[in-house]
Amino acid sequence: MTTISTTARPAAVPGGEPVPPGLGTLGLCTVLLGAALPLVDFFIVNVALPSLGRDLGAGEALLELVVAGYGLSYAVLLVLGGRLGDLFGRRRLFLTGLVAFGLTSLACGLAPGPWTLVGARVAQGAAAAMLLPQVLATLHASTSGARRARALGLYGATTGLSFVTGQILGGLLVAADLWGTGWRAVFLVNVPVVLLLLPLAARAVPETRSDRPAPVDVAGTLLLALALTTLLAPLTEGRAAGWPLWTWLALAVSPCAAVAFWRVELRSERRGGTPLVPPSLLRLVPLRRGLVLVLPLSGGFGGFMLVIAVALQEGAEVGTVAAGTALAPMALAFFAASLAGPRLVARWGSRVIPAGALVQAGGLGLLAWTAWRSWPDLSVAALLPGMAVAGIGQGLQLPVLFRVVLAEVPPERAGVGGGVMVTTQQAALALGVATLGTLFLSLADTGSMGTALAVVLLVQLVVALLTALAALRLPRSVG
């Protein structure tokens, strides 16, 4: 009888040179579940915001900070988290991130007031930034060939499912009101999951690190943090705050900080230093072109999740459970498509991505037509066909895109490559929430929420079509 090993063992190539220890089945499941935690928490709070606001007496601006505080610290510190994993060991940082995520989740669940919750969410985002980059880096450094392709495909499937199931789980937990915890359960649920994962990670996840660990790029880290913060903070808070002067000043600073960051990184690499984001990494064609596609795909997804939650709860006046479970067809379709992805990629290569974008556009068109035709009597059942079609399209894109981005990244730069990709994804999610959320709420303030929903969905449809065209420039073969 064949047995599946759950522990990693060192291996050697024919020439006698050691290769990194392999990642067993249990280790793979452990890191994927660890990856799901911070991704779920980006969206699990969406359907809990109305009850959270009533309980803590928080206004719209503070509620947006509950979402934005997590996203900002998460996006700003992701690349640094990847670098620290390269330097000190990815399993060590994974375990440290798990502990920090559990403690900050507990702090969120026990927060006595809105500002305490905002602070705890910022700390939770920092813990997530320590945890998540280690997952991609571990997959990249401890797998190869077909097993790496399968692992990256499962990571992509986990990512998409986490986004959708986070919102579903949030609705179920708030409605269940376990032991009178109400909205607090969406944070407290992380604690037992962390306690489960810690011994599994210590046993089954191999320790990997860069052969040439680099010191932390302090200047690059600070400039990247400044560029992202001055972009995301005003876009997230601007509408609720009435677009005060600080929002415009911050938006003016952001591109200047981005240019300064890039110049510092170029100068550091030319002098033989260790930049936070090596410019030479962006010369890899699959990574560079793949990141361009991550922006609209993740941004549209982030905006969609917020808009659909608000429209269903506040416009169509459905309950938290219905608002969450409306996404179940999308989750199931995404999962099915991501399972079929490897077989399709083996035959069609990266052309699966533009095909998925076209399918997604069809699903968004169905949803827009349903919202326009049925409002204000929009039902969860009426959304089912559009949700399922959009889920298939997303499932054909995201897992394959992750494989494309990391295809040519060398193992010693796995932490940096994973950090750059996840930072791009996280920043895009926050941008999508800020831009599409602002568009939706502005249109809803001046007219029908149903019309506002249809317009936002049509904007996303156009973006999906443009993504399909851009995806044709990807290398045909997928690593």
N, C-alpha and C positions, 0 to 999 in steps of 0.2 A: 504494500500500500504506500502511495506517495504521501509524504507529509510536507507541509508548508512551513518553512522556518520563519519564526517571528523575531529572531535576533540577527543583527548584522555581523558578518564575518569579513575580515580583510581578505582581499583577493590579490592575485598577481597576474600580470600579462606574461606572454611567453618569454619575453626578454628578461623577466625577473623583477621588473619595476613594480612596486606596490601601487595599487589603485585604491580609491577611497572605499571604506566598508559599505556594503550594500544595505539598502533599506528594505526590511522584510514587510510582509503583509500587515502585521499588527502595527509596525512603525508607520507605514503609509496611512492606515486608518487614523492613527493618533494625530499625525501632523495635519491631516485634512480636517479632522474635527476641531483641532486647535485653530486652523485658519478660519473655520466657519464662525467662531465666537466673535471676533471683532467685526466681521462683515455683517452678521445678523444684527449686531448692536447699532449699526448705522441706521437701520430702518425699523427696528422693533419698536422704537419710541414714537414713530409717526402716528399710529392709531391711538397711542396713550396720551397724546398731547392735550386733548380737550379735558379729560378727567384730571390730568396732572395740573393743568392751569387752574381748574376750579378748586382743587385741594390745597394748592400752595398760594393761591391768589396771584398768579403770575400773568402779566399781560403778554400781548403778542410778541413784543421785542424780546422779552426774557425767554419765552418759549422757543423763539428762533435761536437764541444763544444756547439753549439746551442741546439743540441739534448741531449748531455751528461750532460750539466750543469743542465738541468731540471731533468733528471733521477737520477743524483747523489744526489742532495739535497732532492729530493722526497724520495728515498730509505733510505737515512741516517736518516731522521727525522720522519719517519712514526711511529715507535714504541713510540717515545717520544710524538707524536701527540695523540696516543691512551691513553697514561698515563695521559696527560693533560686533556683529555676528562673525564677520570675516576675521576680526582681530582676536576675540576672546573665545570663540567656539559657538557654533550655531545651536547645538543642543542646550548649552548653558544659558544662552540668551533666550531660547524658547521657554525653558523652565522658569527663568526669572520673569519673563513677560507674562507667563501664565499666573504666577503668584501675584504679580502687580495687578493684572487684570481682574483676578478674583477679589482682591482687597478693594480696588476702586469701584467695582460693581457693587460690593457690599456698602461702600460709602454712598453711592448713588441711591441704593434702595432704602437707606436709613436717613437720607438728607432731610433736615427739619424745615428748610426753607428753600426758595428758588435760587438764591445766590450760592448757597452751599451746594446745591445740585449742579449748578453751572461749573463750579470749581472742581467737583468730583468728576464731571464729564470730561473736562480738560485733562485731568490726570488719567482718566480711563483711556482717552485717545492716545496719550503718550505711552501707556502700557501696551496698547494695541500696536503702536508703531515699533515697539521693541519685539513683539511677538510675531507679527505676520511676515516680515521679510525673511525670517529664518525658515519658513515653510518652503518657499520657492527655492531658496538657496540650498536647502537640504535635498530637495527633490533633484535639483540640477547636479549637485556634487556627488550624490550617492546612487544615482541610477544612470543607465546608458542605453542606447539603442531603442528597441521596441518597448522596454520597460519604462524608459524615460518618457517616451511618447504617450504611453498609457497613463503614467503618473501625472503628466502635465494636462492631459485631457481630463482626468478626474479632478484635478485642481480647478480647471476652468468650469467644469460642471458644478463643483462645490461652490464656487464663487457665485454663479448665477442663481443656484438654488438657495443660497444663504440670503441673498437680497430679497427674494420673493417670500421664502418661508419666515424670514424675520418679521415681515409685516403681518403674515397670517398668525404666527405665534403671538405677536403682540396683541392682536384682537382677541384671541382665545384667552390669554392670561388676564387681560383687563376685565373681560366679561365674567370669567370664573371667580374673580375676587377671592383668591385662595387665602383662607384664614384672615380675611379682611385686609389683605395687603393692597388690593386695587392695582393702580399703576406701578407700584413699587415692585411687583412680581416680575416685570419685564427686565429689571436689573438683577434681582435676587436669584433668578433662575440660573445665572452664570456660575454662582458659587459651587453648587454640587457638581456641575460639569467640570469645573477646574479641579476639584478634589478627585474626580475620577481620572482625569487626564494626567495628573502629575506622576503617579507611580508608573503608568503606562509609558509615558515619555522617557522617564529615567531608565526604564528597562529596554525599550524597543527602538528608540531613535538613536542612530549612530552619531557620534561626535565628528563634525567636520569643521574645517577652518581653512582659510587661505594659506598656501605655502609661503607666501610673502605678505604677511599682515602689514597693513599700512596704518600709520597714526591718523587720528581724527583731523580732518580739515576744518579748523575752527572758523577761519574767514569764510570759506565756502558755505559752511553750515549756517552761519549767521545771515549771510546775504540771501541764501535760498529761503530761509525762514522769513526774512523781511519781505521778499518778493511775493511769496505765497500769502502771507498774512495781510499785506496791504492790498492784495487783489480780492481774496475771499471774504475778509471781514466786511468791507463796505458793500459788496454785492449781496451778502447774506443779510446784513442788518439795515441797509440803506432805506428800503421802502418802509419798514416798520418805524424807523427813526425819523422819517420825513426828509431824508437826504440832506443832513446837516453838512457844514463845511468840511468836517473831518473826513467824511466819506470821499469827497472829491479830491482832497489833498492826498489821501491814501491811494486812490486810483492813479494819481499823477506820479506818486513815488514808485509804484509797482514796476512799471517797465524800466525805470532807471535802475532799480535794484536788480532786475533780471539781467540787464546788460552788464552791470558791474560784476554780478556773479559769474557770467560766462567769461568775461575777460580775466577774472582771477583764476578760474579753472584752466583756461588756455595757458596762462603764464605759468601756473604751477606745473602743468604737464610738460611744457617746453623745458623747464628747469630741472626735470627729473623728479618732481615732487609727487605727491599722492592726492590729487584732487578728489573731492567728494563725488563728483560725477565726471569721470574721465571723458574729455571730448572725443578721444579715439574710440570709445565705446559706441558713440553715436554715428561713427563712420560705418558701422555694420548695417548694411542695407535692410535686412529683415527687421532689425530692431527699430531703426529710424522710421521706416514706413509703417511698421506695425503700431508704433506709438501714436502716429498720426490718426490711425483708425480707432485706437482705444479712447481717444478724447470724445468724439461724437457718440460712440456706442455707449460708453459709461455715463457721459453727461446726459444723454437722452433718457437713459434708464433711471438715473437718480431723479430727474425732474418728473418723469412719468409716475414713479412710486409716490412722491409727495402729492402730486396733483390728483391722482386717482383716490388717495386716502381722504383728502379734503373734500373733493367733489361728492364722493359717496356719503360721507358722514354729515357734512354741513349742507350740501345741496340736495341730494336725493334722500337725506335723512334716514339712511339705513344704520343699523347698529354696528358696534365694533367687530362683532364676530362676522357679520355679513361683509363688512368692508375688508376684513382680512381674507376671508375665504373666497372672495371674488377673484383673488389671484391664484387660487388652486389650479385652475386649468392651465394657466401660464407655467406654473411650477412643474406640473406633470409633463406638459409638452416639451419644456426645456430639457427635462431629464431624459425623455425618450430621444430627442434630437441629439443630445450630447453623447448618448450611448451609440447612436448610429454614426456619429461623426468620424471615428477612426476608419471605418470601412469606406466611407465616402471619400475621405482624404486620401486613402491608399489608391483610389482610382482617379480622382479629379484634382488632388493637390489643394492648393490654396484657393482654387475657384469655388470651393464650398462657401467661402466667406461672402463674396458678392451675391451668390445665390441665396444665402441666408438673409442678407440685407434686403433683397427684393421680397422675400417671403415676409419679413418683418414689416416692410412697408405696406404689404397687403393687409396684414393684421391691424396695423394702425389705421388704415383707411376704413376697415370694418368697424373699428371702435369709434372713430370720428362720426361715421354715418349713423351708428346706433345712438350715440349721445345726442346728436342733432335731432334725430327723428323721434326719440322716446322721451326726451326731457319734458317735464320734471318727473315722469314716472319711470325713471331708469331702474331696471331690476338687475340683480346679479346674473340671472339666467340669460338675459338679453346680451350681456357682455361676454358670455362663454365662447362663442365662435371666434371673435376677434382676439380674446386673450389667448386662446389655444394657438391660433395662427402666428401671433406675435411671439409667443413662447418658442415655437418651432424655429422661427427665424433667428432669435437670439441664441438658442442652443446650437445652431449651426455655425455661429460666428465666434462667440467668446472663447470656448475651449481651444478651437483651432488657432485663434489669434494669439493666445498665450504661447502656444508652441512656436508660432512664427517669430514672435518677438525674441524668444530666448534661444532660437535655433543655433546661432553662431557665437553665443556668449561663452567664453572659456570657463571651465569649472572654478579657477582661482578668482574669477570676478563674478561668481554666481550671486553673492550677497548684494553687490552693487547693482548688477543687472536686474535682480528681483526687486530691489528697492526702488530703482528708477521706474520700472513698470508699474508697481503698486502705487507709487507716488502719483504718477500720471493718472492712473485709474481713480484714486481717491480725490485728487484735485478736480478731475472731471465730474465726479459724482457731486461734489460740493458746488461746482459751477452750474451743473444742471439744475440742482435744487434752487440755487439763487436766481438764475436767469429765467428758466421756465416757470418756477414758482412765482416770481415777481410778475411775469407776463400774465399768468393765469389769475392771480389775485387782483391785478390792476384791471383786467377785462371784466372780472366778476364784480368789482366795485361799481363799474359803470354800466353793466348790463346783465344778461342772463348768465348764470354759472354754467349752464349747459352749453351755451355758445362759446364761453371761454374755454371749456374743456375740449370742444371740437376744434377750436382754433389751435390750441397747444398740440393736440394730436396731429393735426395737419402739418404744423411746423416740424414735428418729429418725423413725419412721413417724408417730407422733402429732404431732411438731413439723412434719413436712411437711404434714399435714392442716391444722394451725393456720396455716401459711404460706399455704396455698391460700385460706383465708378472709380473711386480712389482705390478700392481693393484690387482692381485689375492690375495695379502696378506692383503688387506683391510678387516675390519670387514664386514660381509655380510649385516647386517642391517644398515640402514642409518637413523640417528636421524632427 
